[in-house]
Amino acid sequence: MSKDDKLATQIVSVGREKKFTKGIINPPVFRASTVVFDTMDEMRFAIKNKTNGEMFYGRRGTPTHFSFQQAICELEGGAGTALYSSGAGAISSALLSFLKSGDHLLMVDTAYEPTRDLCNKMLAGFGIETTYYDPMIGAGIRELIRPNTKVLFLESPGSITMEVQDVPTLSRIAHEHDVIVMLDNTWASPINSRPFDMGVDISIQAATKYIVGHSDVMMGTATANEQHWEQLRENSYLMGQTTSPDDVYLAARGLRTLGVRMAQHNKNALKVANWLVTRAEVDHVRHPAFDTCPGHEFFKRDFSSGNGLFSFVLKQGDLASVTAFVENMDHFKMGFSWGGFESLILGVFGINNIRTATQWDSSKPLIRLHIGLEDADDLIADLDAAFSRYNAILQK
Ligand SMILES: *Cc1c(COP(=O)(O)O)cnc(C)c1O
């Protein structure tokens, strides 16, 4: 593989070095705890190179892991990638690897709910104070930085409400104050943005979503730049973070089709979103590619594509009408997560329970969709029937 290869070529090629694959296409599943050495010299060599692609002990990884780590690292554009048993594990480990008692954390108000809970329920208990900030704050972040601010955490677009952040501006100001920039980059996946070119220090993926792509594995990754890689790697290791090689195998297998899946998710989602715009019941679409989504201009500047995940806001409705909408769908299943091949739907209530720096207008219900790889016309027909059920309740 060369640096000049186009993205589609890179997705197919990254991490497939012979030292990992042993000459077959996919690196085999190396299941290991103990690694045995014949001589003291061999053992010393393994100790010396334990972070350098040599097998040392199972928890440090095997070629199955090393290959996948290298693949994600090259796609994200960092210096090293650590693996975790879930996206939530990657987020908590990245934060805990850099924060200590007395530190201050700036967390985006639209963070994934468990990230917020981690700050409020655990980090607070460790004496780490969190301030939530408006995702659209831009250069205003400067006023929130304190002498003890250690980490600025971003998630772009934000969970549920999809605000796109001005990542380069936020990163630049953070670095002027020696603040580490972490980004939950799950929506972009490793292929739709260049987090390190935008100044991010640590880019986090819930690999559970589009990397795995088949809704059957939980996994997280955190990729760091040169300056932060050693601390992330060693502190994650100290916290005992490790992943099953079987799961890594599946994630690596998912990765190879990420490019074509993403293109189809994006195409289908745009078709569905464009149809939703024509519906009288819809107030607006919260899809970063639409100018009704806050931060749309940053999406155009910083992302190469969208994916299948977006939300839309209804002009009116209550629990009963939204329930009629989301229940009894043909193709859209109700459930958490996203990024698999299948379509999902969520009627989201209580958004203000997970916002403190911003306010959401709760009089307008929000529905989140994940658009899968089904035919988009079948999905539109499914939504059309949902609008009929919803309207029937509203008219009662
Ligand atoms: C799903 C998700 C996570 C958590 O990933 P898990 O693998 O479910 O723990 C974190 N951030 C975002 C943006 C997500 O969508």
PDBQT file of the ligand as one rigid body, heavy atoms in Angstrom, charges set to zero:
ROOT
HETATM    1  C1  LIG A 401     -22.708   4.008  20.276  1.00  0.00    +0.000 C 
HETATM    2  C2  LIG A 401     -21.884   5.174  20.567  1.00  0.00    +0.000 A 
HETATM    3  C3  LIG A 401     -20.924   5.139  21.570  1.00  0.00    +0.000 A 
HETATM    4  C4  LIG A 401     -20.733   3.944  22.464  1.00  0.00    +0.000 C 
HETATM    5  O1  LIG A 401     -20.323   2.795  21.778  1.00  0.00    +0.000 OA
HETATM    6  P1  LIG A 401     -20.605   1.343  22.393  1.00  0.00    +0.000 P 
HETATM    7  O2  LIG A 401     -19.775   0.452  21.577  1.00  0.00    +0.000 OA
HETATM    8  O3  LIG A 401     -22.079   1.117  22.285  1.00  0.00    +0.000 OA
HETATM    9  O4  LIG A 401     -20.163   1.395  23.830  1.00  0.00    +0.000 OA
HETATM   10  C5  LIG A 401     -20.158   6.253  21.768  1.00  0.00    +0.000 A 
HETATM   11  N1  LIG A 401     -20.314   7.361  21.022  1.00  0.00    +0.000 NA
HETATM   12  C6  LIG A 401     -21.232   7.427  20.061  1.00  0.00    +0.000 A 
HETATM   13  C7  LIG A 401     -21.352   8.682  19.258  1.00  0.00    +0.000 C 
HETATM   14  C8  LIG A 401     -22.043   6.348  19.785  1.00  0.00    +0.000 A 
HETATM   15  O5  LIG A 401     -22.966   6.441  18.835  1.00  0.00    +0.000 OA
ENDROOT
TORSDOF 0
